[in-house]
Amino acid sequence: MSDSDEDVANPATTTLEKAEKPAEARADAEESAFAKTTSAARYEPGAVESETVPRFWSVRRLPAGLAAALLVVAAGVPLYDIVSVRAERPAAAWRRRLADELAARSLDDAWVALGAVAAMLLGGWLVVLAVTPGLRGLLPMRRGDDEFHDRFRRAGIERGAAAVVLRDRALEVSGVRSVRVSVGRRRVRVWAQAHFRDLDVVRADLDAVLGEGIGELGLARQPALAVQVRRPARR
């Protein structure tokens, strides 16, 4: 019997082989899509315009208190001893010893250099505190339409609260298993794990949902968005 006769004799086999080929192709496509482990993208702020709003300045009570206490001790104790000497009392032993040490030690002495470095570091620390606003965990929000109230009232949101809001929005996306969000002044970084659906599709949905969520936060400066989606580690 020839091959053509066998094909005619077995039409079910030929039909089954043709039906199996599309099924195998779909299975290979699904397997290759699931084998992809990472999908990442970065986007700059969209159509929402950023507004120039000054940052919140920290009161810095602790550094100010420490600096004030140090100045009081450094100026008050010698002043008290000088007044005592003017009142015909003997100078304190610590002041006489300090004067002798300063007179005996040269500028290249190790203790003199160490004291100078300590004073320089302390002064630099105070200068940095004076010229920087602080409160890095508080993001300023856009001003309202009422200019009168804006002069006396400002709104802000903590980074942790903004991260929680965006994380809850991201968990609503189908296929997302877990999300970690880090909110900064210039960029929002998102790390997500998706246990089903194609990673690029999940990332596109996260881009849309998180972009809308960032806009609804009402931040004065719209941060960029960086999203990375991975498959969970296989056990």
C-alpha positions as CSV (number, residue, x, y, z in Angstrom):
1,M,0.0,0.0,0.0
2,S,1.4,3.4,-0.9
3,D,1.7,6.5,1.4
4,S,-1.3,8.2,-0.3
5,D,-3.3,5.2,0.3
6,E,-2.3,5.2,4.0
7,D,-3.3,8.9,4.3
8,V,-6.7,8.2,2.8
9,A,-7.1,5.2,5.0
10,N,-6.3,7.2,8.2
11,P,-8.0,10.6,7.8
12,A,-8.4,11.0,11.6
13,T,-4.6,10.8,12.1
14,T,-4.0,13.6,9.6
15,T,-6.7,15.8,11.1
16,L,-5.3,15.2,14.7
17,E,-1.8,16.1,13.6
18,K,-3.0,19.4,12.1
19,A,-5.0,20.2,15.2
20,E,-2.0,19.5,17.5
21,K,0.3,22.0,15.7
22,P,-1.7,25.2,16.6
23,A,-2.1,23.9,20.2
24,E,1.7,23.3,20.5
25,A,2.4,26.7,19.1
26,R,0.1,28.4,21.6
27,A,1.7,26.4,24.4
28,D,5.2,27.4,23.3
29,A,4.2,31.0,23.1
30,E,2.7,30.9,26.7
31,E,5.8,29.1,28.0
32,S,8.1,31.7,26.4
33,A,6.0,34.5,27.9
34,F,6.1,33.0,31.3
35,A,9.8,32.3,31.0
36,K,10.5,36.1,30.8
37,T,11.5,37.1,34.3
38,T,11.8,40.9,34.2
39,S,10.0,43.8,32.6
40,A,11.1,47.4,33.5
41,A,10.5,50.9,32.2
42,R,11.1,54.5,33.3
43,Y,8.8,57.4,32.5
44,E,9.2,61.1,33.0
45,P,6.3,63.2,34.4
46,G,3.3,63.4,32.0
47,A,1.0,66.3,31.2
48,V,0.6,67.5,34.8
49,E,2.7,70.6,35.2
50,S,5.0,70.9,38.2
51,E,4.7,73.9,40.4
52,T,7.5,75.7,42.1
53,V,6.7,75.5,45.8
54,P,9.4,75.9,48.5
55,R,10.1,72.9,50.7
56,F,9.2,72.7,54.4
57,W,12.0,73.9,56.8
58,S,12.7,71.9,59.9
59,V,12.8,73.6,63.2
60,R,15.8,71.5,64.3
61,R,15.1,71.7,68.0
62,L,17.6,69.1,69.0
63,P,20.6,70.6,67.1
64,A,19.7,74.1,68.2
65,G,19.4,73.0,71.8
66,L,22.7,71.2,71.7
67,A,24.5,74.2,70.1
68,A,22.9,76.6,72.6
69,A,23.9,74.4,75.6
70,L,27.5,74.1,74.3
71,L,27.7,77.9,73.8
72,V,26.4,78.5,77.3
73,V,28.9,76.2,78.9
74,A,31.8,77.4,76.7
75,A,31.1,81.1,77.4
76,G,29.5,81.0,80.9
77,V,32.1,79.0,82.8
78,P,35.1,81.1,81.7
79,L,33.0,84.3,82.3
80,Y,32.2,83.1,85.8
81,D,35.9,82.4,86.5
82,I,36.9,85.8,85.2
83,V,34.4,87.5,87.4
84,S,35.7,85.5,90.4
85,V,39.2,86.7,89.6
86,R,38.0,90.3,89.4
87,A,36.5,89.8,92.8
88,E,40.0,89.0,94.1
89,R,39.5,85.3,94.2
90,P,42.1,82.8,92.9
91,A,41.6,81.6,89.3
92,A,40.2,78.1,88.9
93,A,42.7,75.3,88.6
94,W,41.4,74.1,85.2
95,R,41.9,77.6,83.7
96,R,45.4,77.8,85.0
97,R,46.2,74.4,83.6
98,L,44.6,75.2,80.3
99,A,46.6,78.4,80.0
100,D,49.8,76.5,80.7
101,E,49.0,73.8,78.2
102,L,48.2,76.4,75.4
103,A,51.4,78.3,76.2
104,A,53.5,75.1,76.1
105,R,52.0,73.3,73.1
106,S,52.8,74.4,69.5
107,L,50.4,74.5,66.6
108,D,51.7,71.2,65.1
109,D,50.9,69.3,68.3
110,A,48.5,66.4,67.9
111,W,46.0,67.5,70.5
112,V,45.8,71.0,69.0
113,A,45.3,69.6,65.5
114,L,42.6,67.3,66.9
115,G,40.8,70.1,68.6
116,A,40.9,72.2,65.4
117,V,39.5,69.3,63.3
118,A,36.7,68.8,65.8
119,A,35.8,72.4,65.9
120,M,35.8,72.5,62.0
121,L,33.6,69.5,61.8
122,L,31.2,70.9,64.3
123,G,31.1,74.3,62.5
124,G,30.5,72.5,59.1
125,W,27.7,70.5,60.6
126,L,26.0,73.6,61.9
127,V,26.4,75.4,58.6
128,V,24.8,72.4,56.7
129,L,21.9,72.4,59.1
130,A,21.5,76.2,58.7
131,V,21.4,76.2,54.8
132,T,19.4,73.0,54.2
133,P,15.6,72.8,54.8
134,G,15.4,69.3,56.3
135,L,12.1,67.4,56.6
136,R,13.1,65.2,53.6
137,G,10.2,62.9,54.5
138,L,7.6,65.5,53.8
139,L,6.7,66.3,50.1
140,P,5.0,69.7,49.4
141,M,1.7,69.7,47.6
142,R,0.3,72.0,45.0
143,R,-1.2,75.3,46.2
144,G,-4.9,75.9,46.0
145,D,-6.7,78.7,44.1
146,D,-7.2,80.9,47.2
147,E,-4.0,83.0,47.4
148,F,-5.0,84.5,50.7
149,H,-5.1,81.2,52.5
150,D,-2.0,80.0,50.7
151,R,0.1,82.6,52.5
152,F,-0.6,81.1,55.9
153,R,-1.4,77.5,55.1
154,R,0.5,74.9,53.2
155,A,-0.2,71.2,52.5
156,G,2.2,68.3,52.4
157,I,2.2,64.5,52.5
158,E,4.7,62.2,54.0
159,R,6.6,59.9,51.7
160,G,5.5,56.8,53.7
161,A,1.8,57.7,53.3
162,A,2.3,58.4,49.6
163,A,4.0,55.0,49.2
164,V,1.1,53.2,51.0
165,V,-1.4,54.9,48.7
166,L,0.5,53.9,45.5
167,R,1.1,50.4,46.8
168,D,-2.7,49.9,47.4
169,R,-3.4,51.1,43.9
170,A,-0.8,48.8,42.4
171,L,-2.2,45.7,44.2
172,E,-5.5,46.3,42.4
173,V,-3.8,45.4,39.1
174,S,-4.6,41.8,38.0
175,G,-1.7,39.5,38.2
176,V,0.3,41.5,40.8
177,R,1.2,39.4,43.8
178,S,3.3,41.8,45.9
179,V,4.5,45.4,45.5
180,R,7.2,47.5,47.1
181,V,7.1,51.3,46.5
182,S,9.8,53.9,47.3
183,V,8.7,57.5,46.9
184,G,11.4,60.2,46.4
185,R,11.3,63.8,45.6
186,R,12.3,63.2,42.0
187,R,11.3,59.6,41.3
188,V,8.9,56.9,42.4
189,R,10.4,53.4,42.2
190,V,8.1,50.4,42.1
191,W,9.2,46.7,42.4
192,A,6.3,44.3,41.7
193,Q,6.0,40.5,41.4
194,A,3.4,39.0,39.0
195,H,2.5,35.3,39.2
196,F,0.4,35.3,36.1
197,R,-0.2,37.3,32.9
198,D,2.5,38.6,30.6
199,L,5.0,40.8,32.4
200,D,4.8,43.6,29.8
201,V,1.0,43.7,30.1
202,V,1.2,43.9,33.9
203,R,3.8,46.6,33.7
204,A,1.7,48.6,31.2
205,D,-1.3,48.4,33.6
206,L,0.9,49.4,36.5
207,D,2.2,52.4,34.5
208,A,-1.3,53.6,33.8
209,V,-2.6,53.0,37.4
210,L,0.4,54.5,39.2
211,G,0.7,57.4,36.8
212,E,-2.9,58.3,37.6
213,G,-2.3,57.8,41.3
214,I,0.8,60.1,41.3
215,G,-1.3,62.8,39.6
216,E,-4.1,62.4,42.2
217,L,-1.5,62.9,45.1
218,G,-1.4,66.6,44.2
219,L,2.3,66.9,44.6
220,A,3.8,70.3,43.6
221,R,6.6,68.5,41.8
222,Q,5.5,65.5,39.7
223,P,8.1,62.7,40.2
224,A,9.1,60.4,37.4
225,L,8.0,56.8,37.5
226,A,10.2,53.7,37.4
227,V,8.5,50.3,37.3
228,Q,10.1,46.8,37.5
229,V,8.0,43.7,37.3
230,R,9.5,40.2,38.0
231,R,8.3,36.7,38.4
232,P,8.4,35.3,42.0
233,A,11.3,33.0,42.8
234,R,10.5,29.4,42.2
235,R,10.7,27.2,45.2
